Amino acid sequence: MADSSFDIVSKLDRQEVDNAVNQAVKEVGQRYDFRNTGASITLSGDEIVMTANAEERVLAILDVVQSKLIRRNLSLKALDVGEPKQSGKEVRLVAGLKEGISTDDAKKISKLIREEGPKGVKARIEGDELRVSSKSRDDLQGVITLLKGKDLDVALQFVNYR
């Protein structure tokens, strides 16, 4: 019997990110507490740039963006939030979007699978994803349950289950 396998990836649905940012822009534009604060949100490439006239306002904008991401079932672990920076009369906050599993994180995950996962399960690093294989599908389900229960600093999805 052939081995069963699945891939562990960390990908973002760009359309959902775009929708969440557009909803946040609309909410910031309509809310009374953001009037006359120069509040704006832009999505450019792999980062969300938020600006306002005070640090508290920028952090409030970040909170709005995070709530919209959560509502669209996107993990906040994919957001790499920097520090607010004062530039002239405005404060900027840049939040990068993380995709892919770094080599260090992939090594941590494969070590976790080897140590705590069922016996006979193999994890192999392939670029920015992990391929997990085993003869038993139940063992693979156990690995998925194990990884969902751990608090890793990467947003994980499990795809190509065969």
Secondary structure, DSSP 8 states (H G I E B T S, - for coil): ---EEEEEE----HHHHHHHHHHHHHHHHH-GGGTTTT-EEEEETTEEEEEESSHHHHHHHHHHHHHHHHHTT--GGGEEE---EEETTEEEEEEEE--S--HHHHHHHHHHHHHHS-TT-EEEEETTEEEEEES-HHHHHHHHHHHHHS--SS--EEE---
